Amino acid sequence: MVSRGALKLSEFCSIPPEKLPNGWQILGDVIIVKVDEEYKREVGEALLKMYPKVKTVLRYLGLEGDMRIPKVEVIAGSGETETIVRENGCLYMLDASKIMFSKGNIEERRRMSKVGNGEEIVDMFAGVGHLSIPIAVHSSPKKIVAIEINPIAYRYLRKNIELNKIKCMEAILGDCSKVTPEGEFDRAIMGHIYLARRYISKGIRALRKGGILHYHDVARNKEEVKEIIKRACEKERRGARILEIRKIKSYAPKRYHYVVDVEVS
Ligand SMILES: C[S@@+](CC[C@H](N)C(=O)[O-])C[C@H]1O[C@@H](n2cnc3c(N)ncnc32)[C@H](O)[C@@H]1O
């Protein structure tokens, strides 16, 4: 089926709507689109016409490695890729050619803006602050420690703390498996779907008794994620009470991105 987006885009180029992408991601004044090599130039130019305020169109080619660095190619516009995303009252400066910012996680970022009053929180895979800046902006945490291993993302994380005028947040450049303090937090966020499983023990150890872990993972079903958490808590000799499991998005055939909120006693 041809989407409304493709139909609209077909007004700006001569490619038949069924050959056009159904959607694209708008990050500030940069667009990221999945498009075939054959049509990339024309689609890029058509998107620039459709969105006159956009300065660059990037072709999305995937994400690379544990740092989740996007592989992209400039297909239209000036080629400038630093931009500011405005979402839910928060500002995120980032370079769209070097940093991922998943639109699919928007509901989770909104949800996270309602937790954490008076708490000490650690964001173990902070990126540019996707999940912790909303907490700092909309709630009143006592302290947030945001850990990021990629120096480029870390630079934007610091910039975003400043841009959002946040006082309670400290950014650390480092590997969360080595630098996360133990037993100091009321809440730990593990927002990396590939590494959370490997490092879950670090998230559990970061928590005080009764602390909450937000654990992200890709699994076939809820039972599979519940089992991982149960086993990891048993190994650490900690109790686990699952508070909520939410499906964030479909990830691959029969595989879903879940986030689990678990109280660790
Ligand atoms: C997937 S991104 C952030 C996603 C974000 N939480 C969201 O919801 O869109 C994960 C981040 O974790 C960082 N990262 C990867 N390994 C890490 C580690 N061992 N310690 C700290 N940060 C790490 C990556 O560089 C990347 O910026």
The ligand as an SDF file (V2000), in Angstrom:
LIG
                    3D

 27 29  0  0  0  0  0  0  0  0999 V2000
   21.4270    3.0240   21.8890 C   0  0  0  0  0  0  0  0  0  0  0  0
   22.2910    4.3820   22.3540 S   0  0  0  0  0  0  0  0  0  0  0  0
   21.2960    5.2880   23.4030 C   0  0  0  0  0  0  0  0  0  0  0  0
   19.8930    5.0230   23.1150 C   0  0  0  0  0  0  0  0  0  0  0  0
   18.9570    5.8100   23.9320 C   0  0  0  0  0  0  0  0  0  0  0  0
   18.9950    5.3420   25.3140 N   0  0  0  0  0  0  0  0  0  0  0  0
   17.5820    5.7640   23.2960 C   0  0  0  0  0  0  0  0  0  0  0  0
   16.6570    5.3220   23.9310 O   0  0  0  0  0  0  0  0  0  0  0  0
   17.4300    6.1660   22.1410 O   0  0  0  0  0  0  0  0  0  0  0  0
   23.3200    3.5790   23.4690 C   0  0  0  0  0  0  0  0  0  0  0  0
   24.5010    4.3970   23.8970 C   0  0  0  0  0  0  0  0  0  0  0  0
   25.2660    3.5710   24.7710 O   0  0  0  0  0  0  0  0  0  0  0  0
   26.6390    3.8870   24.5680 C   0  0  0  0  0  0  0  0  0  0  0  0
   27.4490    2.7940   25.0820 N   0  0  0  0  0  0  0  0  0  0  0  0
   27.7680    1.6180   24.4750 C   0  0  0  0  0  0  0  0  0  0  0  0
   28.5260    0.8610   25.2820 N   0  0  0  0  0  0  0  0  0  0  0  0
   28.6850    1.5580   26.4370 C   0  0  0  0  0  0  0  0  0  0  0  0
   29.3470    1.2830   27.6590 C   0  0  0  0  0  0  0  0  0  0  0  0
   29.9930    0.1390   27.8540 N   0  0  0  0  0  0  0  0  0  0  0  0
   29.2950    2.2130   28.6320 N   0  0  0  0  0  0  0  0  0  0  0  0
   28.6270    3.3840   28.4450 C   0  0  0  0  0  0  0  0  0  0  0  0
   27.9890    3.6970   27.2980 N   0  0  0  0  0  0  0  0  0  0  0  0
   27.9910    2.8070   26.3090 C   0  0  0  0  0  0  0  0  0  0  0  0
   26.7230    4.0750   23.0560 C   0  0  0  0  0  0  0  0  0  0  0  0
   27.8720    4.8000   22.7070 O   0  0  0  0  0  0  0  0  0  0  0  0
   25.4150    4.8080   22.7540 C   0  0  0  0  0  0  0  0  0  0  0  0
   25.5730    6.1950   22.7900 O   0  0  0  0  0  0  0  0  0  0  0  0
  1  2  1  0
  2  3  1  0
  2 10  1  0
  3  4  1  0
  4  5  1  0
  5  6  1  0
  5  7  1  0
  7  8  2  0
  7  9  1  0
 10 11  1  0
 11 12  1  0
 11 26  1  0
 12 13  1  0
 13 14  1  0
 13 24  1  0
 14 15  1  0
 14 23  1  0
 15 16  2  0
 16 17  1  0
 17 18  1  0
 17 23  2  0
 18 19  1  0
 18 20  2  0
 20 21  1  0
 21 22  2  0
 22 23  1  0
 24 25  1  0
 24 26  1  0
 26 27  1  0
M  CHG  2   2   1   9  -1
M  END
$$$$
